[in-house]
Amino acid sequence: MKRKDLIKLLEKNGWRLARSGGNHDIYTNGIKSEPIPRHSEINELLAKAIIRRQGLK
């Protein structure tokens, strides 16, 4: 999955960039936070795990 597609999905569901780390950007919805790797292509299994963990779709 493309990183920008995952970011769009997060932002559409109320997630915002909280801070940028070394190799990851940290997104938060005010309660939970999720590190998103800074690669142009994110492994499909990792992307699905992030979506499932945060209850998105």
C-alpha positions in Angstrom: 0.0 0.0 0.0 1.3 3.5 -0.8 2.1 5.5 2.3 0.1 8.5 1.0 -3.0 6.3 0.7 -2.7 5.1 4.3 -2.2 8.7 5.5 -5.3 9.8 3.5 -7.3 7.0 5.2 -6.1 8.0 8.7 -6.8 11.7 8.1 -10.2 10.9 6.7 -11.0 9.2 10.0 -9.9 12.1 12.2 -6.2 11.2 12.7 -3.6 14.0 12.6 0.2 14.2 12.5 1.4 14.5 16.1 5.1 14.5 15.5 7.9 13.3 13.2 10.4 10.8 14.6 13.6 9.4 13.0 12.1 6.9 10.7 8.4 7.2 11.5 5.7 9.8 11.7 3.4 9.5 14.7 -0.3 10.0 14.0 -2.9 10.5 16.8 -6.6 10.8 17.1 -6.4 12.4 20.5 -6.6 9.1 22.4 -4.5 6.5 20.5 -1.3 7.0 18.6 0.2 5.0 15.7 3.7 5.1 14.2 3.7 5.1 10.4 7.0 4.2 8.7 8.4 6.8 6.4 8.7 4.6 3.2 7.0 5.3 -0.1 5.6 1.8 -0.1 4.3 0.2 3.2 4.2 -3.6 3.4 0.6 -4.8 2.8 0.5 -6.9 6.0 1.7 -3.9 8.1 -0.8 -1.6 6.5 -3.7 -4.0 7.2 -2.5 -4.5 10.8 -2.5 -0.7 11.3 -6.0 -0.4 9.8 -7.3 -3.3 11.9 -5.7 -2.1 15.1 -7.2 1.3 14.8 -10.7 0.0 13.7 -10.6 1.9 10.4 -12.1 1.0 7.0 
